[in-house]
Amino acid sequence: MNKAGLAERNCVPCRGGVPPVKGKDLSGLHRLLAEPAQWKIVDEHHIVRTYKFPDFKSALAFVNRVGELAEEQGHHPDILLGWGKVEITTWTHAVDGLTESDFILAAKIDELL
């Protein structure tokens, strides 16, 4: 799968019972993001990225687009909104770690810019 391919996929609902992605598989998914250096893997458990904006209004507009995308995908990140910045944190709660859907969502969020 290439970098563009990740954003073209859809998140798959996870009901648990599968192990979270770790190690080489995790690194491989991370490299598929358009800007992997911008997304930080934290403890092989979740990924985080901060987006910068010129003001609160444009940051809020981005949050609203992320919210619509999350509802559409059925995969919901944690969103922290501040003046001129938005921090997105995502992981799959059902497995208490990362799945391919987290990287699909991250790629789709990046395309919203």
C-alpha positions, 0 to 999 in steps of 0.5 A: 500500500502506498501513502495515498492508499491509506487515506482512501481506505475506511476505518473498520470497527473493532470489537476487541479480541485482536492484538494491537499493532506493535513493532515492525508492523506499527513502524510500517503503518506509520511510514505510510502517513503523508507526513510521518514525522508530524505524527508521534507514536507514544508508547506503541499505544496512541498517535498524536499530532498538533496542527497550527492555525493562524487563529481560533476560528480556523482551528475551530473550523478544522475541529468541526471537519475532523468531527464530521470525518470521525462520525463518518468513519465511526472512529473518534479521536481525542481533540484538544482545541486551543487558540491557533492549535489543535491536537489530535490523539487517536488509538483504538479503545477496544484493544487499548492500543493502535490498529490500522484504523488509527492510521487510516483516520490520521491520513484522512485528517491530514487530507482535511488541511 
